[in-house]
Amino acid sequence: MKISDSVQDWIVLNVNISAYYRINYDQNYCRKLAKVLEDDPKVIPSVSRLQLIADATHLTWLNHTGYEAPLYLTKYLAKEDDPTVWTMALDALGISNRGFLLRDPELFPVVKQYLLPRIRPIFHYYANLFRESPEALQMNPYIIHDIEGILRTACWFGLRDCLDLASEFFNKWMNNSKHEAPVCFSSTICCYGVSLGNEEEWEFLWNIFQKNETEDEYKSNILFALSCTRIPWLLQRYLHSIHNYRTNEPFVVLRAIHYVVKSEIGFWTAWTFMSENWSDLSFGLTMEGLMTTITTDIQIQMVQVFLNNTLGPEEKIEATETMMKEKYENEKIKKILTRMVMWLKENMDN
């Protein structure tokens, strides 16, 4: 089959992922498909839109195609109404690597400027749905998961409407025990309700957590949201309280540490806690949780010194291998995200 250069002449292979393989379209053809999506995304089925972005992103990480391919396929996102496709698009834009975005003074504002106008339409749709139709909260949990990524990104980039939504729901929870929306049905809304509040909001959630009366899913959201406070001494209290909580399992403590170390102000609080309680923690799980959150060379060096002075010979070998692997992955991520800056700047308004 021969396809001309005309924008109207195009084809998508493996429609609806009918077979298990990825399609490596060249750069020019990716740009043509991107233009098709910008004109009318509905001409390509949602599963195939998801596949286009997923294939391009995966092949980029394997160095089989240029980094521009998945980025061109995100330009139409203001017209995308499928939250599952959005989840993959956010991954293509590096949103899963929040630590690097926050620590890069050039990359973060560029990604924010590019993404906010595109995410507003779908955010407002679901924000209004949650406000007007509480029964919408009972939708498929997989869809709720994808919507969560949209809410999290909108609030993280400071979309005022998203922050207001978090405060609105949290205030209703605190003032009305019979509020139709379950407390912490959304980890994002719960997190930013705590982040924007003070000690009172944190105590409200902590009391619910201790009562052990909520469903496991919502309790997990509460455990995460408690780590979102911007008050340092509350983060310290959180870690020590979870550590001493009489019904906890070891993995709950490790999850709490992981949440704090990934929070905007919690790295040093979590690191101090781990250093002081190292003998009580699982070495393997603690290392895994710690290394996946380290993003700077200074942090790597600090952890290396601590481990060299703490671990036995065999554990040192395992720790060193883990750190070298993470360091390699960090360098790879940095290179890709740095190249993203150039592309985003060039394609911000077109």
C-alpha positions in Angstrom: 0.0 0.0 0.0 1.3 3.4 -0.9 0.2 6.5 1.1 0.6 10.0 -0.4 1.9 13.0 1.5 -1.6 14.4 1.6 -3.0 15.1 5.1 -6.2 13.3 4.0 -4.3 10.1 3.1 -3.5 8.2 6.2 -4.0 4.8 7.9 -3.7 3.5 11.5 -2.4 -0.1 11.8 -3.4 -2.6 14.4 -6.7 -0.9 15.0 -8.1 -1.4 18.5 -5.0 -3.4 19.4 -6.2 -6.5 17.6 -2.7 -8.0 17.9 0.2 -7.8 20.4 2.8 -5.7 18.7 3.8 -2.1 18.6 3.8 0.1 15.5 6.9 2.2 14.8 5.7 5.1 12.6 8.4 7.4 11.3 8.5 11.0 12.4 6.8 12.5 9.4 3.9 10.1 9.6 3.6 10.7 13.3 3.2 14.4 12.5 0.5 13.6 9.9 -1.4 11.5 12.5 -1.0 14.3 15.0 -2.6 16.7 12.6 -5.5 14.2 12.1 -6.0 14.2 15.8 -5.9 17.9 16.1 -8.6 18.2 13.4 -10.9 15.6 14.8 -9.7 12.9 17.3 -12.9 10.9 17.0 -12.0 9.7 13.5 -9.5 7.4 15.3 -11.0 5.0 17.9 -10.1 5.8 21.5 -8.3 2.5 21.9 -6.2 3.3 18.9 -5.5 6.8 20.2 -4.2 5.2 23.4 -2.1 2.8 21.3 -0.6 5.5 19.2 0.8 7.3 22.3 1.7 4.1 24.1 3.7 2.7 21.2 5.5 6.0 20.5 6.4 6.4 24.2 7.6 2.9 24.6 9.7 2.9 21.5 11.2 6.2 22.5 12.4 4.7 25.8 14.0 1.8 23.8 15.7 4.3 21.5 13.8 3.0 18.5 12.3 6.3 17.6 12.9 10.0 18.3 11.5 11.6 21.5 9.4 14.0 19.3 7.0 11.2 18.2 4.9 10.9 21.4 5.1 14.6 22.0 3.5 15.5 18.6 0.7 13.1 19.5 -0.1 15.2 22.6 -0.8 18.5 20.8 -4.5 17.7 20.3 -5.2 16.8 24.0 -7.6 19.8 24.6 -10.1 17.8 22.5 -9.4 14.4 24.2 -12.3 13.3 26.5 -11.1 9.7 27.3 -9.4 9.6 30.7 -7.6 6.4 29.8 -5.9 8.1 26.8 -5.0 11.0 29.1 -3.2 8.6 31.5 -0.9 7.5 28.7 -0.4 11.0 27.4 0.6 12.3 30.9 3.2 9.5 31.0 4.5 10.6 27.6 4.9 14.1 28.9 7.0 12.9 31.9 4.4 13.6 34.5 5.3 10.4 36.3 8.8 11.8 36.9 7.5 14.5 39.2 10.8 14.7 41.2 12.8 15.7 38.1 10.2 18.2 36.9 10.1 19.9 40.3 13.9 20.1 40.5 14.4 21.5 37.0 13.8 25.2 37.1 13.4 25.3 33.3 11.4 22.2 32.6 8.6 22.5 35.2 7.2 25.9 34.0 7.5 24.8 30.4 5.5 21.6 30.9 3.0 23.5 33.0 2.5 26.2 30.4 2.1 23.5 27.7 -0.3 21.2 29.6 -2.6 23.4 31.6 -4.6 24.8 28.6 -5.0 21.2 27.4 -6.1 19.6 30.6 -8.7 22.3 31.6 -11.6 21.0 29.5 -11.5 17.4 30.8 -10.8 18.5 34.3 -13.9 20.8 34.3 -16.0 18.1 32.9 -15.3 15.7 35.8 -15.2 18.4 38.4 -18.7 19.4 37.5 -19.8 15.7 37.3 -18.5 15.1 40.9 -20.3 18.2 42.2 -23.6 17.5 40.5 -23.9 13.7 40.4 -22.5 11.9 43.5 -23.5 8.6 41.9 -20.7 9.2 39.4 -18.3 8.3 42.2 -19.5 4.7 41.8 -18.2 4.4 38.2 -15.7 1.7 37.1 -12.7 1.9 39.5 -10.3 1.8 36.5 -11.9 4.9 35.1 -11.7 6.5 38.6 -8.0 5.7 38.6 -7.5 7.5 35.2 -9.6 10.5 36.4 -7.4 10.6 39.4 -4.3 11.3 37.2 -6.1 14.2 35.6 -7.1 15.7 39.0 -3.6 15.1 40.4 -1.9 16.8 37.4 -4.3 19.8 37.4 -3.8 20.4 41.1 -0.1 19.8 41.0 0.3 22.5 38.3 -1.7 24.9 40.5 -5.0 25.1 38.5 -7.0 27.3 40.8 -10.3 25.5 40.0 -8.7 22.2 41.1 -7.4 23.6 44.4 -10.8 25.1 45.1 -12.5 21.7 44.4 -10.2 20.0 46.9 -11.0 22.7 49.6 -14.7 22.5 48.8 -15.0 18.7 49.2 -12.7 18.6 52.3 -14.7 21.3 54.0 -17.9 19.4 53.4 -16.4 16.3 54.8 -15.4 18.1 58.0 -18.7 19.9 58.4 -21.1 17.1 57.5 -20.5 13.5 58.5 -23.4 12.5 56.1 -21.9 14.1 53.0 -22.8 12.1 49.9 -19.2 11.7 48.7 -17.2 9.2 50.8 -14.3 10.8 52.7 -11.2 10.5 50.5 -12.9 8.9 47.5 -10.2 10.7 45.7 -6.6 10.6 47.0 -5.9 13.9 45.1 -8.8 15.9 46.5 -7.9 14.5 50.0 -4.2 15.3 49.6 -4.7 18.9 48.5 -7.4 19.4 51.1 -4.7 18.6 53.7 -2.0 20.6 51.8 -4.1 23.7 51.6 -5.3 23.4 55.2 -3.6 23.4 58.6 -3.4 21.2 61.7 -7.2 20.9 62.0 -7.5 19.2 58.6 -4.7 16.8 59.4 -6.2 15.9 62.7 -9.6 15.3 61.1 -8.1 12.7 58.8 -5.8 11.1 61.4 -8.9 10.5 63.7 -10.7 8.8 60.8 -7.6 6.6 60.1 -7.4 5.5 63.7 -11.0 4.5 63.9 -10.4 1.9 61.3 -14.0 2.1 60.0 -13.4 3.1 56.4 -13.1 0.8 53.4 -9.6 -0.3 52.6 -9.4 1.7 49.4 -10.4 5.0 51.1 -8.1 4.2 54.1 -5.2 3.9 51.6 -6.1 7.3 50.2 -6.2 8.7 53.8 -2.7 7.2 54.5 -1.4 9.0 51.4 -3.2 12.3 52.1 -1.7 12.6 55.6 1.7 12.9 54.0 0.6 15.9 52.0 0.8 18.5 54.9 3.2 21.3 54.4 3.8 21.5 58.2 7.1 19.8 58.9 6.4 18.7 62.5 3.2 17.1 61.4 5.2 15.0 58.9 7.4 13.9 61.7 4.4 13.1 63.9 2.9 11.2 60.9 5.9 8.9 60.5 6.4 8.2 64.2 2.6 7.6 64.7 2.4 5.2 61.9 5.5 3.4 63.1 4.0 3.0 66.6 0.4 2.4 65.4 -0.6 -0.9 67.1 -2.3 -2.5 64.2 0.0 -1.6 61.4 1.9 -4.0 59.2 5.5 -3.3 58.2 4.5 -2.5 54.6 2.2 0.3 56.0 5.2 2.0 57.6 7.2 1.7 54.3 4.3 3.1 52.3 4.2 6.1 54.7 7.9 6.7 54.3 7.6 6.4 50.6 4.8 9.0 50.5 6.7 11.4 52.7 10.0 11.1 50.8 8.1 11.9 47.6 6.3 14.9 49.0 7.5 18.4 48.1 9.0 19.1 51.6 9.4 15.6 53.0 12.6 14.2 51.8 14.8 15.2 54.7 12.1 14.3 57.3 11.8 10.9 55.8 15.5 10.4 55.5 16.1 11.4 59.2 13.3 8.9 60.3 14.8 6.1 58.2 18.3 6.7 59.6 17.1 6.7 63.2 14.9 3.6 62.7 16.9 1.6 60.2 17.1 -1.5 62.4 13.3 -1.7 62.5 12.8 -1.5 58.8 13.0 -4.1 56.0 16.2 -3.6 54.2 15.0 -4.6 50.7 11.7 -2.8 50.7 13.3 0.3 52.3 16.0 0.4 49.7 13.5 0.0 46.9 11.2 2.8 48.2 14.2 5.1 48.9 16.0 4.7 45.6 12.9 5.3 43.4 12.6 8.8 44.9 16.2 10.0 44.7 16.7 12.4 41.8 20.0 14.3 42.6 23.6 13.3 42.7 23.9 14.8 46.2 21.1 12.6 47.5 22.8 9.5 45.9 26.1 10.4 47.5 24.5 11.0 50.9 22.7 7.6 50.8 25.9 5.9 49.7 27.9 7.2 52.6 25.1 6.1 55.1 24.8 2.6 53.7 28.6 2.1 53.6 28.7 2.9 57.3 25.6 0.8 58.2 25.4 -2.4 56.1 27.2 -5.7 56.1 29.3 -6.8 53.1 26.6 -8.7 51.2 24.0 -5.9 51.8 26.5 -3.3 50.6 26.9 -5.2 47.3 23.1 -5.3 46.8 22.7 -1.7 47.8 25.5 -0.6 45.4 23.9 -2.5 42.5 20.5 -0.9 43.2 22.0 2.5 43.4 24.0 2.1 40.1 20.8 0.9 38.4 18.8 3.9 39.7 21.6 6.3 38.8 21.6 5.0 35.2 17.9 5.4 35.0 18.0 8.9 36.5 20.6 9.9 33.8 18.4 8.5 31.1 15.4 10.3 32.3 17.3 13.6 32.6 18.4 13.4 29.0 14.9 12.8 27.7 13.3 15.4 29.9 15.9 18.0 28.9 15.2 17.4 25.2 11.5 17.8 26.0 12.2 21.4 27.0 13.4 22.3 23.6 10.5 20.6 21.8 7.8 22.1 24.2 9.3 25.6 23.7 9.1 25.3 20.0 5.6 23.9 19.9 3.9 25.8 22.7 1.5 27.8 20.6 1.2 25.7 17.4 
